[in-house]
Amino acid sequence: MSDIVILGSGNVASHFVKAFSTCDIRIRQIYSRNSQTAADLCKVAKCEYVSKVDDIVADADFYFFIMNDEANAHIAKQISINSSSVAVHTAGSQSMNIFSGLTQNYGVFYPFQTFTKGVETDFSKVPICIEASNPETYLSLDRLAQKLGCKTFNIDESKREVLHLSGVFASNFMNHCVNIAEDILSDNNIDTNIIKPLLEQSSYKIINHGAQASQTGPALRNDNHTIEKHLKLIEKNAQYSAIYRVLTDSIKTKFNK
Ligand SMILES: NC(=O)c1ccc[n+]([C@@H]2O[C@H](COP(=O)([O-])OP(=O)(O)OC[C@H]3O[C@@H](n4cnc5c(N)ncnc54)[C@H](OP(=O)(O)O)[C@@H]3O)[C@@H](O)[C@H]2O)c1
């Protein structure tokens, strides 16, 4: 049975801890600077919490660095682990070479999915993008992902960066646009729930017909009268106006309007 040390106790760490704990993969320790969030995760994993890098065991099979890029790189330089152990991070745009001075066996275990603490995730729908320093490490990471029920993809650093960029547009920016829509509704005393059927149908169309075929709206129709009305409604918010203009121009360019 494999054992794992988790470093970090944020969104992704919380989902991995839960997923590993439910599929017979032992979590040995959770390292975190945050005692409260770490204590919550240690209860789920029934494991020890450590707050000092020096207290991290050296002989676990896997070390999952699930912090931000800076902390991953910084702590990789501070800890020492056995040369046979595997160190990975879960980041979209960080090189696996941050671990080259730590062990011979290292890589990336990047989940191309969005995770928020407390919001259920179905791991059978999480593509895991793997990169590794050698074929044996790749295989061990692939087996670990299979145990979680995930599909795996052999993705090198340059492709992973592109994937991450596409995820920022498809998920982070889309989420922010919906957030703006919700703010506009509540600022005008309209129940934000009214937007949910629109979001469901938009996702359905994108998934089943593709984004290009699913585009509608005033920019696509080149309806400049409506566009001017909308800009007037948000004229007091310079950022919303700028985002509206940039996206409208992008749609017009894409569809040659
Ligand atoms: N969230 C996603 O949807 C998602 C998807 C795919 C990949 N990822 C990747 O997964 C990794 C973690 O993302 P996340 O969303 O889980 O981030 P997060 O929720 O912000 O959690 C980051 C964790 O790192 C800790 N941390 C930050 N700076 C630190 C430092 N200097 N020293 C020690 N610990 C530090 C935080 O501790 P505190 O609680 O004390 O701040 C927290 O436990 C990132 O590499 C991210 O790119 C995220």
The ligand as an SDF file (V2000), in Angstrom:
LIG
                    3D

 48 52  0  0  0  0  0  0  0  0999 V2000
   -8.0270   25.2930   -7.2020 N   0  0  0  0  0  0  0  0  0  0  0  0
   -8.0220   24.7530   -8.3880 C   0  0  0  0  0  0  0  0  0  0  0  0
   -9.0670   24.6940   -9.0240 O   0  0  0  0  0  0  0  0  0  0  0  0
   -6.7590   24.1460   -8.9740 C   0  0  0  0  0  0  0  0  0  0  0  0
   -6.8980   23.2930  -10.0890 C   0  0  0  0  0  0  0  0  0  0  0  0
   -5.7610   22.6750  -10.5930 C   0  0  0  0  0  0  0  0  0  0  0  0
   -4.5240   22.9050  -10.0160 C   0  0  0  0  0  0  0  0  0  0  0  0
   -4.4150   23.7640   -8.9580 N   0  0  0  0  0  0  0  0  0  0  0  0
   -3.0800   23.9530   -8.3640 C   0  0  0  0  0  0  0  0  0  0  0  0
   -3.0310   23.3550   -7.0620 O   0  0  0  0  0  0  0  0  0  0  0  0
   -2.1900   24.1270   -6.1990 C   0  0  0  0  0  0  0  0  0  0  0  0
   -2.9740   24.5620   -4.9770 C   0  0  0  0  0  0  0  0  0  0  0  0
   -4.0620   25.3570   -5.3710 O   0  0  0  0  0  0  0  0  0  0  0  0
   -5.2790   25.6380   -4.3520 P   0  0  0  0  0  0  0  0  0  0  0  0
   -6.3950   26.1800   -5.1580 O   0  0  0  0  0  0  0  0  0  0  0  0
   -5.4940   24.4590   -3.4980 O   0  0  0  0  0  0  0  0  0  0  0  0
   -4.6430   26.8270   -3.4970 O   0  0  0  0  0  0  0  0  0  0  0  0
   -5.1460   27.3610   -2.0870 P   0  0  0  0  0  0  0  0  0  0  0  0
   -6.5170   26.9060   -1.7870 O   0  0  0  0  0  0  0  0  0  0  0  0
   -4.8160   28.8040   -2.0820 O   0  0  0  0  0  0  0  0  0  0  0  0
   -4.1680   26.6140   -1.0610 O   0  0  0  0  0  0  0  0  0  0  0  0
   -2.7950   26.8870   -1.0590 C   0  0  0  0  0  0  0  0  0  0  0  0
   -2.1550   26.1940    0.1440 C   0  0  0  0  0  0  0  0  0  0  0  0
   -0.7630   26.5750    0.1560 O   0  0  0  0  0  0  0  0  0  0  0  0
   -0.4620   27.1390    1.4270 C   0  0  0  0  0  0  0  0  0  0  0  0
    0.5880   28.1390    1.2840 N   0  0  0  0  0  0  0  0  0  0  0  0
    0.5570   29.2840    0.5380 C   0  0  0  0  0  0  0  0  0  0  0  0
    1.7190   29.9580    0.6830 N   0  0  0  0  0  0  0  0  0  0  0  0
    2.4810   29.2280    1.5480 C   0  0  0  0  0  0  0  0  0  0  0  0
    3.7660   29.4000    2.1050 C   0  0  0  0  0  0  0  0  0  0  0  0
    4.5390   30.4590    1.7860 N   0  0  0  0  0  0  0  0  0  0  0  0
    4.2460   28.4490    2.9650 N   0  0  0  0  0  0  0  0  0  0  0  0
    3.4820   27.3710    3.2880 C   0  0  0  0  0  0  0  0  0  0  0  0
    2.2400   27.1530    2.7800 N   0  0  0  0  0  0  0  0  0  0  0  0
    1.7540   28.0660    1.9330 C   0  0  0  0  0  0  0  0  0  0  0  0
   -1.7700   27.7460    1.9120 C   0  0  0  0  0  0  0  0  0  0  0  0
   -1.7090   27.9600    3.2920 O   0  0  0  0  0  0  0  0  0  0  0  0
   -2.7180   29.0410    3.9940 P   0  0  0  0  0  0  0  0  0  0  0  0
   -4.0430   28.3400    4.1170 O   0  0  0  0  0  0  0  0  0  0  0  0
   -2.0750   29.3170    5.2930 O   0  0  0  0  0  0  0  0  0  0  0  0
   -2.7610   30.2450    3.0680 O   0  0  0  0  0  0  0  0  0  0  0  0
   -2.7320   26.6350    1.4800 C   0  0  0  0  0  0  0  0  0  0  0  0
   -2.6810   25.5480    2.3590 O   0  0  0  0  0  0  0  0  0  0  0  0
   -1.6590   25.2940   -7.0500 C   0  0  0  0  0  0  0  0  0  0  0  0
   -0.4270   24.9040   -7.5840 O   0  0  0  0  0  0  0  0  0  0  0  0
   -2.6870   25.4060   -8.1630 C   0  0  0  0  0  0  0  0  0  0  0  0
   -2.1250   25.9420   -9.3390 O   0  0  0  0  0  0  0  0  0  0  0  0
   -5.4980   24.3980   -8.4310 C   0  0  0  0  0  0  0  0  0  0  0  0
  1  2  1  0
  2  3  2  0
  2  4  1  0
  4  5  1  0
  4 48  2  0
  5  6  2  0
  6  7  1  0
  7  8  2  0
  8  9  1  0
  8 48  1  0
  9 10  1  0
  9 46  1  0
 10 11  1  0
 11 12  1  0
 11 44  1  0
 12 13  1  0
 13 14  1  0
 14 15  2  0
 14 16  1  0
 14 17  1  0
 17 18  1  0
 18 19  2  0
 18 20  1  0
 18 21  1  0
 21 22  1  0
 22 23  1  0
 23 24  1  0
 23 42  1  0
 24 25  1  0
 25 26  1  0
 25 36  1  0
 26 27  1  0
 26 35  1  0
 27 28  2  0
 28 29  1  0
 29 30  1  0
 29 35  2  0
 30 31  1  0
 30 32  2  0
 32 33  1  0
 33 34  2  0
 34 35  1  0
 36 37  1  0
 36 42  1  0
 37 38  1  0
 38 39  2  0
 38 40  1  0
 38 41  1  0
 42 43  1  0
 44 45  1  0
 44 46  1  0
 46 47  1  0
M  CHG  2   8   1  16  -1
M  END
$$$$
